[in-house]
Amino acid sequence: MRTLLNTLLVSILVLGLFPSRVVAKDPLLLLMGQNAAPLQLAVEIVTAAYNRLGIPIVIQKMPRARSIAMASAGQADGEIAAPRVFEKVFPELHRIDVPIMTIDVLVYSCDPHILESKKPSELRWGRLNGARLLATFTDDYENVWLGETQPELFGMLKLGRLDAVIAPRIALHLYSDQNEQGCIQRVGAPLRTVPFYHYLHRKHSNLIPIVKSEFRDMLASGDIERIKDEFYNKPSGPEQPPKS
């Protein structure tokens, strides 16, 4: 009888601490922008956290604007990672309030003096469609091309159809793995360094503190930093960003 009571007690505790999806081992569907370069690092960090929790996940790539819209509408369980800039627009997505990575936002051009020779408002800019963080840098400009992929934007830059492209650090390295870098180079200092967070839909409100606790443990133990170091030191991976 004591053994039966102990089993029941453990079951009740498990059901109380973890959401029904976790107990049923039903995979969470997490979305990400298909060409959002920094999110490849976020995938490794988020995957490690859910593996530790024993929660299966499925990651699906799609255009950035579509992924955020679907996750916000509850057609998926969350977003792999995003900055805080879109929270007021998509309140159904709840931030796991532990920064899992940071990215530098940079300007790329074929003219190393482009920012000195012309006013920014006079330039033909390019950025990824749906990338709300990048949009904050070009909101005041009239001539902005919204590309669906980074190769599209860098290709137009090489052809002279754009003067400058705003993109995150590592984007050019990932592009040059498959394409000729040509004249493209980084111009100037980073425009901003931005923290990124993992997001879950509000329907998983009981899962949020569990994932948050795991991220905190990984941050405190140095595991997130270890994952970052391994990512940046892969033979075919991006350059390690400079230490701040």
N, C-alpha and C positions, 0 to 999 in steps of 0.2 A: 504493500500500500504506500509506504514511504517513497519507494522508487517511482511509482506512478505519479504521486503528487509532485515530486521533484521534476519529472518530465513535463507535466502540465505547466508548472511554474516557469520553466525555461522557455516553453513554447509561447506563453503569454508575454514574457519579457521580449522575446525576439519579435513577435508581432507588434509589440508596442514601440520598439526602437526602430524597426525598419519598415518601409512601405510595402504594400502588397506586391508591387512589381518585383521588388528585390527577392522576397520570399519565393515568388513563383518563378524566378530566374527568367523573366520576360525581358529581352534586351531593350535598352533605351536607345531610341533613335536620335542621334546628335548630328546636326548639320554644320556645314562649313562652306565658305566661299571656295570655289574650285581653283581660283588663281590667287588667293590671298596668301602670299608667300610666307609671312611670319607664322601663320597658323599651322604650318608643318611642324614647328617646334611645339606649339600648344597641343597638338595631337598626341605627342609622346608623353607630355606631362599629364594630360587628362586621362589618357589610357592607363598610365601607371597607377593613378589614383583609384580608378574604378576596378582595376585588377586587384589591388590590395583590399578593396571592399568586397570583392567577390561579386560585383555587379556587371553582367555582360552588357556591352554596348555595341551598336552598329553606327558607323560613321558614313555619312553620305555627302558627296561634294556636288555643288550646283552653283549657278551664278549667285553672287553675294546678296543682291537685293532679294532674290527669291528665297534664299535660305532663311534670312531674318524674318521675312513675311510669313513663311510657313511655320517657323518655330513660334513666332508671336501668336499665330492663330491656333496653336495647339495641335497642328498637324504633324508635329515632331515633338520630341521631349526637351530639346534645348539646343544651344549653340556651343560649339567647341570653345570659342573665345571671341571676345569683342571688347572694344573700349567702352567707356561710360557714355560716350557722346549721344547714343541713340536711346537711352533709357526713358526719356520723357515721351518719345514717340512710340515706343513699344513697352508699355508698363506691364504687360503680361509676362515678360521675361524678367526673372529675378536673378540679380547678380550674386554669385558666390563671392563674398567680400574678402577674398585673399588674392592679391595680384600674383598671377602665376608667371608673368613674363613682361618685359618692356620692349618697345621697338622705337627706333629712330625714324622719323619721317624726313626724307631727303628730296632734293631737287636733282634731276638728271637732265643732261643736255649734251648736244654735240659742240656747243660753244662754251668753253670754260669761263668766258667773261660775260655770259648772257645776262646775269643779274646786275652787272655794272653798266652795261652798254644801253640797256633799255629799261623802261619802267615795267614792273610786273603786269600792270593792267593792259599793256600793249602786246603782250606775248600770246602766242597760241599754246595753251596749256592742254595737258592730257592727264587723266586719272581714271581709275577703275570705276565703272558704274556700280552704284550701291554701296561704295565705301564711304560711309558718312564721316568718318574721321578725316579722310583726305578732302572731303568736300568743304570742310571748315576753312581750308587754306585757299580755296578758289571761289568762295561764295560771292565775292565782290567783283569777279572778273567776268566779262561777257563772252570771251572766246575760249570755251573749255570743251574739249572733246571727251566724251564718256566712252571709254573702251570696255569691252567685255573680258579681255584677257591682257595680261602684261605683255606677252609677245606682240599683240596687236599694237599696243602703245609704243613699245620700243622700236618696232618695225617702222611705224610712222615717223618716229623721231629720226631714225637713220635716213629715211627718204626725204627729210626736210619738210614734212607736212605738219610737224609740231615743232615748237621752239623749246619746250621744256615739259618734263613729266614729273609729277609728284608720286613718289612710291616709297614703301618702307625699305629699310636696310635689308640686304640679302636678295632683294628682288632682281637686281642686275646680275648677281652671281648665278642665281638659279636660271635666269634667262640665257646667260652665256654658256651654260652647260650644254645647251641644245642648239644655240644659234651663234653667229658671229657677233661679237660685241661691237665691232666697228668703232665709230666715233663716239659712242655714248660714254659719258663719265659723270661722276658725282660732282655737283657744283655747290660750293659753300658748306657751311656748317649745318648740322641737323636743324630743321625747323622746330622740332619738338620731340621730346622723349615721352612716350605714352605707355602707361600700364594697361595690360589686358587682363580680362577676367573671364571665367567660365560662367555660363548662364543656363538656368533651367526654367522651364515653364512653371507658372504658379501652381499648376495641378500637382506638382511634386514638392509642395511646401514642406512636407514631412521628411523629404530626402535632403533638402538643402543644408540643414545643420550637420548632417552626417558627412556630406562631401566637404563642407567647409572645414570640419575638424580634421579630415584627412589631409587636405591641402596645408593646413597649419602645421600638422605633424611633419609633412614632407619638407616644408620650408624650414622648420626648426632643426631638423636632422641633417639638412644640407642635401637631401635627395633631389630637390628641384634644381639646385645648382649643379649637381652631378649630371643630371639629364641634359642640362644646357651645355655643359662642357663636352659631353660625348657627342651631342648634336653638332656643335660647331667644329669639332675636331675630326669629324668623319672625312675620309680621303676625298669624297666627292661633294662634301657639304660646304656650306657658306663660310665665309671668313668670320673669325671670331671678332665681334665688335670690340672696340677699345674699352678698357676698364674706365668707369667714371670715377 
